[in-house]
Amino acid sequence: SQQGEEDPQALSIQEGENATMNCSYKTSINNLQWYRQNSGRGLVHLILIRSNEREKHSGRLRVTLDTSKKSSSLLITASRAADTASYFCATQGNSGNTPLVFGKGTRLSVIA
Amino acid sequence: NAGVTQTPKFRVLKTGQSMTLLCAQDMNHEYMYWYRQDPGMGLRLIHYSVGEGTTAKGEVPDGYNVSRLKKQNFLLGLESAAPSQTSVYFCASRTPNQETQYFGPGTRLLVL
């Protein structure tokens, strides 16, 4: 079964606004990753946060992780029309070669 | 580097036909993965491999077989296609000491 559950399933915002997506998971993890998928394309890695980290930044992306609540959030600041895509969280367990388990994704639409 | 490539990009099969999807990577990655993506379901792991000559089952392995005869290639086979296997198939790869995965562009399969 899928580990991560993103919320909301879909999000529509105006260009320039911030977008926040949430991910909840069920079991202990080594790390949590966020991926982006443009329509009809493969997934592209955005950012990784380890279980001993609470917050991480990369450009306009900010990720938080709360292991006590088993949840993470992805914040995209000053959104652009080009940010329109689906965003997936993926968790990796504590064994070194454990495959990633993906959530169902959040579809973000940024309206110009 | 081409990264991760998938062949074919699109295929239509009749129920009962067989086919093989090819995934190739030129990054010398040890680990390779096959996922399927269905609307509203996110990505689900079919099979994966942690090295040449080794394979393991993922979350949804039934109806599929895989082979990893060469390190750079990971083949996904459908022996007798069923309409339930209509999906978009993604291959991914990574190294053991880097948690992020690199995805191919996907193969869209329609089984009639």
Interface residues (C-beta under 8 A of the other chain):
Chain A: S1 Q2 N30 N31 Q33 Y35 G40 R41 G42 L43 V44 H45 L48 F88 Q92 G96 N97 P99 L100 V101 F102 G103 K104 G105
Chain B: V4 Y31 Y33 Y35 G40 M41 G42 L43 R44 L45 Y48 V50 G58 E59 F90 A92 P96 E99 T100 Q101 Y102 F103 G104 P105 G106
